[in-house]
Amino acid sequence: MMAHDSSSFPPPRILSDETTAALRTAVLGHLRKGSGDGEALGNAVARVVAEAREREMRAEELILAFKALYDALPEPGSAAARAEQMHLRERLVTACINAYYGIDGADGRGR
């Protein structure tokens, strides 16, 4: 059996600390305030997408960045809060990927 040559794969690209912090702030603000804070989320998604394109990140690297962000968030106290947090994560990942690929209506705002 031949050993896997990891040197042919580029190292993963990550978002800057500043962009990650802006996204975290927007997510936490949204979770505290409810769905009324869609503008901050839309701005954070736009920032993430702009940086991802600039750094030539792959879509899967964006998904990993979102998962890492959510793994670092405080654990919600109730099942309903956990469900809302996971729903928001799914919406944001979808909005980010759609924006990355230029699909209309992908701004991260609630529906």
Steps between C-alpha positions, in 0.01 A plus 500: 500500500632843407518778760283806442702799375361802685750735335278519190219666698523871579481596865150603606426869475325664791319826564684779678450545872326833430247349260438205730443741791257711293305188403495377860375839622224503237393143583496562875311827450244323284455220753452755782270736310313254283445512128466879490876551460530369143702797374798419723491138383478606136798730545698224674422252220608757240826552687562126528432446130723790392787370709445141388521604137808713569672206671378258231331283759302200387133470597577212736750722684219748563284225643783395730541862613129518592516170685805618696322824589192318625705247693656791690167665590360465852268201537136613492303432819187352348406260224315780321807724510719217370255440217498873412881508505523200265232644271692828482822313421333316214352824362833682522698221337245488218500880461879510501537225241229656282670840522838342428361353178300815415150359550245784542337567836790364704546764765462305825181679605213311655200405291 
